[in-house]
Amino acid sequence: MQEFDPHVLEEKAVPPPLEFSKGARVKSLDEYRRIFDRAAGDPEGFWAEQAEQLDWFEPYTQVLEWKSPHAKWFVGGKLNVAHNCLDRHVAKNPARMALIWEAEDGAVVRLTYAQLHERVCRFANALKSLGVKDGDCVAIYMPMIPELPVAMLACARIGAIHSVVFGGFSATALSDRIADAKAKILVTADGGYRRGRVVPLKDTADAALKNCPTIEKSVVVKRTGEKVAWESSRDLWWHDLEKSASKDCPATSLDSEHPLYILYTSGTTGKPKGVLHTSAGYLLQCMWSMQLVFDLRDSDVYWCTADIGWVTGHSYIVYGPLANGATVVMYEGAPDHPAKDRFWQIVEKYKVSIFYSSATAIRAFMSWGMDWLNKHDLSSLRVLGTVGEPINPAAWKWYNGAIGKGRCPIVDTWWQTETGAIMISPLPGATPAKPGSATLPIPGVAAKVVNLQGRPVAPGETGYLTIQKPWPAMLRTIYGDDERYAREYWRRIPGVYFAGDAAQCDKDGYIWVLGRVDDVIKVAGHRLSSMEIESALVSHTSVAEAAVVARPDDIKGEAIVCFVTLRSGHSPSGQLRSALMEHVAVTIGSIARPADVRFCDLLPKTRSGKIMRRLLRELAHKGGISGDTTTLEDMGVIERLAKSQGQDEE
Ligand code: WTA
């Protein structure tokens, strides 16, 4: 296993703010332990108790059917996810605010639960009119606009499976995902806005659709009004469909295990995996974790700054908050547009009380300085969250002091696309925090740090983070590839879920997630695979071989460094370097744009021909050789490194 920096383990515990604990749902570490122990003693009974919070159309007959590695939760039960997110709140309080959407230019759309319900029903009927039936897949490639959650909930209402593809992905990435999921319909927009500029989403979608024979219709939201190409046999305007659709659309009664969505994520190979989530268990854990981890109340205004194209947006902008009947703020654009106080302006304007963001964003705010914060009243904030990557203690302390003013507990939440919902996190009124640690598993979750034989490692020793028992929101499989699902997650350490993260456990049982042990790179919390970037590079005519590693980055956590050897007839130049960076951005999406491309005459390999990434990582970390990086890498350095490292690699 690669080396991880153990410095973080030394941090001292920071107790939850006293005033907060007094009024919290869970008020002390003892109370947390009581709930945790009860859940650990009878996880099924515990989750069954929580499941009483869902509206069931038909009761389930068995809480869990576990035929490792395949789980079914709430077997035989029938419900509808959209009904649980909308109808039951409409019945109680139709005027309650569901979604407050802030456009990048400051325009606002407010939708009450009744209004959101009506829009979802209309679009669900529109999908039906296009022939979408339960079990069909609908691909969604959209900017952060209200129609995105509407489209997702409309699918859920009629039992269609959505596959949201992040709007920053390229045409190739989109068409690969559409093909794998065999999507019938694409929902997209004419464009979106980013830092005041139009992002021509439909152009990219059209390019993707050249290679998507399964797509029958493409539904287009008019967001920018820019002129777009139009394929009249395929393209339909969202507003035309919505206008002519009826607002009555009863929620289909669906099995607990009915697929809700596929979300593609990067793994250990070049091929993204379609993580499949189903209905009841997923919704339950999203809903319940919000209550516990964010201490959610009716009076809260909740804002998660993620993009819905990633799992955080699925679980903690759409399903978790809406299942709770929460008021959700959704923002279209960038944190620094028109100025670097945009987020604080939004917090002040809507009196946001729960703010859930990423370590990368926090580090960026930190680097922008206090003046931006001091302009705004942030006193409405009461809970702060972070997700997606380890947060360094310095950023944690800044978040706590500068934004939370020491009044707001910070919940550092560890989870994954695959886990569906939060797994390890402090409970804000109960768990003393240690800056940099996600602390303790939430009740009902059996997390352990073990060695490859599955035995717990001693405090302070590095091991692998595992989940020992099935949990309701777990992925059910990799879409179309049960074998890969079993192999990647359940066979590495037999019988338990292998998360792919290195971790340590300290003497208090606190879990410190150190980083990935596989080829996943986290750039600004976005999950990318080094193999995917390598295949993009070798698809360029000049590249013979490529190896991609991450180096630490002060703001983004990690940055991408590529080592390439060139085909004969090509030689290193600054121009080629920029061309390769651009090529990766165009092939995968701009989030994958490398920070650096280095040319070498050969890549360091073991005797058996495996690339020695550890050496490259070290070279990338050290900043490498000074001088012009477009010239050939000094292989003497690699040789010296190789000698000091030995032959073995991964
Ligand atoms: C990392 C994001 C440290 C981890 C919800 C995990 C974290 C991967 C944390 C999943 C955290 C997520 N502390 N590392 N609080 N949260 N990670 O699928 O490496 O995009 O395996 O899901 O992010 O990334 P994914």
Residues whose N, C-alpha, C, O or C-beta is under 5 A from the ligand:
A	BS01	WTA	T386 V387 G388 E389 P390 I391 D412 T413 W414 W415 Q416 T417 E418 A438 A499 D501 V513 G515 R516 G525 R527
